[in-house]
Amino acid sequence: MDAFTAGLLQRIRATESDLTRARAEGDDFLVEAQLGELDDLRRLAAEHGVEVHASTV
């Protein structure tokens, strides 16, 4: 796995974790921000052929 792929997957995992935390805290603004970030990261992954496994988020 190259550095780009590893970094992208790490950012996705971190964003999923932040999203879970925001939901648990009831922070609707942060939930929306994290969902937008996650969409952007997943789109970037798709554009570069990086397979992202489905998460529970």
C-alpha positions in Angstrom: 0.0 0.0 0.0 1.4 3.4 -0.9 1.5 6.4 1.3 -1.4 8.2 -0.4 -3.7 5.2 0.0 -2.6 4.6 3.6 -3.1 8.3 4.5 -6.5 8.4 2.8 -7.7 5.3 4.6 -6.4 6.7 7.9 -8.3 10.0 7.3 -11.5 8.1 6.6 -11.2 6.1 9.8 -10.5 9.2 11.8 -13.4 11.0 10.3 -15.7 8.1 11.0 -14.5 8.1 14.6 -15.1 11.8 14.9 -18.6 11.4 13.4 -19.5 8.7 15.9 -18.3 10.9 18.7 -20.2 13.9 17.4 -23.4 11.8 17.2 -22.9 10.5 20.7 -22.5 14.1 22.0 -25.5 15.3 20.1 -23.5 17.9 18.1 -25.6 18.3 15.0 -23.3 20.9 13.4 -20.3 18.7 13.8 -22.2 15.7 12.5 -23.0 17.5 9.3 -19.4 18.7 9.0 -18.1 15.2 9.4 -20.6 13.7 7.0 -19.5 16.3 4.4 -15.8 15.5 5.0 -16.5 11.7 4.8 -18.3 12.2 1.5 -15.4 14.1 0.1 -12.9 11.5 1.3 -14.9 8.6 -0.1 -15.2 10.5 -3.5 -11.5 11.1 -3.5 -10.9 7.4 -2.8 -13.2 6.4 -5.6 -11.5 8.7 -8.1 -8.2 7.1 -7.3 -9.4 3.5 -7.2 -8.9 3.1 -3.5 -11.3 0.5 -2.1 -13.0 1.7 1.1 -14.7 -1.0 3.1 -18.2 -0.3 4.3 -18.4 1.0 7.8 -21.1 1.1 10.4 -21.3 4.9 10.2 
